[in-house]
Amino acid sequence: MSKTLNLIKSNASNPKVWIVAGITVAGIIVVAETSRRRRRKAMIIKREYFGAFLERFELDPFPQPPSPAAKLPLSGLTFAIKDIFDVNGYITGFGNPDWQRTHEPADKTAVVITALLKNGAKCVGKTVMDELGFGITGENRHYGTPTNLNMPSNIPGRSSSGSAVVVAAELVDFALGTDTIGCLRIPASFCGILGFRPSYGAVSTLGLLPNAQSLDAIGWFARDPSILHRVGHVLLQLKAVEPKRARHLVFADDLFQLSKVPKQKTVYVVSKAIEKLSGFQPPEHINFCQYIASNVPSLKEILLFRYEFKTNHEEWVKGVKPRLGSEISHRVLAAINTRYENMKLLYKVRTEMQAALQSLLKDDGILVIPTIADPPLKLNSKKEYSTEFHDRACVLSSIASMSGGCQVSVPLGKDGSCPISVSFVAYHGADKFLLDTVLDICASLQEQISIASNSAPLPEVNGNMDASELLKEKGNAAFKGKQWNKAVKYYSEAIKLNGKNAMYYNNRAAAYLELECFQQAEEDCSKAISLDKKNVKAYMRRGKARESLLCYKEALEDFKHALVLEPQNKVANLAEKRLRKLIC
C-alpha cells in the first residue's frame, strides 16, 4: 500500500497512475472483504453446527440404478468426514492451518469416500479434528473444540471428535473418522453413540493422511445400529448372508476395575441382555492383564505410534515449525526427538498380541471391556491430569490397536450426566461377526438399560467386589434366613454374571436340597465338580441328592470321593456305611 501512495505522490498529474492505483486499492479491498467473508462464514458454521464442521460442501452420490434394480444400500443417507481424508479439489488440512497453508489441494478422492458415494450416500462436509491427529482430548486451538452435547463443559473425545459430534447432534446419519489408539472409540463413548473400528487393513486407507500406518484404521460413527451395519457391509465388502455362529462373551473383570462406573450399569446390563437371546453361551470372566502378561512376552511400552509419526512427518515439522496447541506441541516434539534402537521388537508385539487374542477368543469369543475408564475431562484441563487420563485410556484402547482386531463402542445410557459404554472386541477378521452381534443385541441392551436406570443400586459390600459376588452374598443372607427360593434367585443371578464359579452352583444346590428339588441339586453339583474336581461339598451334596433320588450306587461313589479328599469327614463316613447296607 505504501508503494502505491509513493507512486501517486511522484506522478500526481498522470491519469494512468491513478488508474493503476485504483485497481491496486480495489484489489486489496476485494481480498480483505473475501477474507472477512470467509471468517464470518466459518464463524456461522461453528455457531450453527456445534463447532464440529470445518467446512460444508456437498458430494452427490452416484446415480441410482434404473428400475427394477434394487436401491443402493446407503441411498438417502448423509455423512461427514474427518479433515484427514482427501477430497478432489480440497486441501486436506490435518487439523492445522500451517499444514493447510503448505499443501496443495488433493487431485483424487479417498477410496473410502468414493465407495460410500457409489453406494448412494451423500457427503456434506469435513469435520474438526485434533491437530495432526495427535491430541488426546478433541480440543483444537485454531478451529475451536466441537461441543459435547451431553456435557458441554467437557471434552468430546480424541481426534475424531468432530465426526462424533455431528452424528450425536443428528446433523448426519453417519460419519467417518480414524482410529490409531482410541481416536474414534473414545469420542463415541463420550458422545453416547456407536463407534466401529474395523480390523487392521480391512478398509482401504488410500487417500488418507497416515499417522501411524501400522495402527491406523478407518472407522465410522452412527446412532442407529442398522446404519452402522449397512455402512460396514459396504466398506468391508461383506457377504449379505452367512450362517450364524454361537457367541461367547468374555468379561475382562480386571479392566472393569479401572472404570469408575458401577458394574450394575455395565457388566450386569450386558449379562442380562444376552439371557433370553438365542446363540449366546454362558459368559466367562477372566483377568485379562494376567493373560496378556503370560502370552505376550515382548510387550513393552507402546512406542510404535510415535515412531511411525516421526517417520511420516519429521521433515515437515522441522521445516515448517508449525504453530501448535501446547499439549499437541509437547507430544509432537516428544515423538520427533525420541530415538528408537530396536524397532523389530515393537512390531513383534503386534504379532504376539494378535495370536494371543485369537487364542483367547477362538471362533466364537467376544471380549467385553470398558471403552474408557474415566469420565470426559473438563475443557482446558491441566496437562498433569490429562497425562493420567491418557495413560488409563491407552491401556484399554491398545488392545484392538496392537492386536489388529475389530472393536465397537456401544452406549449404555448414563451414569448421572455422563454417557457410559462398553466395548466388544473380536479377533482380526471377525468384523461381520461383531457387526451382526451388535445388531442382534442392541434392542435387548436398550431394554436392560431402562431397567437398570430405574433400579436401586446393588449394595457396596467391598469396593473391589464385583456384581456376581454381591449377588452371592445376598443369596447367602437369604439362605441363613431360610428364604430358600430367594436364595436360589440370587445365586442364579450370580451364575448369569459368572458361569465359571463353582461356589455359586454349589450354594444353589444347597438351597435346592432344602426345597427338595433333588434333580436340580444334582445338576448344580455336577457343574460345580466339573469346575472344581476337589470340591468336597459338591460331592457331599450330590451324594445326598442322588440318595434322595434312590440312585444309591451313584450316591455311594460321591461319598467315597469325599472321603478320598477328606478322610476324617464323619458325615461322609456314616453315609458310606448306610449306603453299603442299602445296596447289599
Helices and strands as residue ranges (DSSP letters): H 2-10, H 15-48, E 53-59, E 78-82, H 97-101, H 111-118, E 122-127, G 131-133, H 161-168, E 174-179, H 185-191, E 194-197, E 217-222, H 225-235, E 248-252, H 253-256, G 263-265, H 267-275, E 284-286, H 288-295, H 304-320, H 326-337, H 343-361, E 365-370, H 383-403, E 406-415, E 418-426, H 431-453, H 467-480, H 484-497, H 502-514, H 518-531, H 536-548, H 552-565, H 570-583
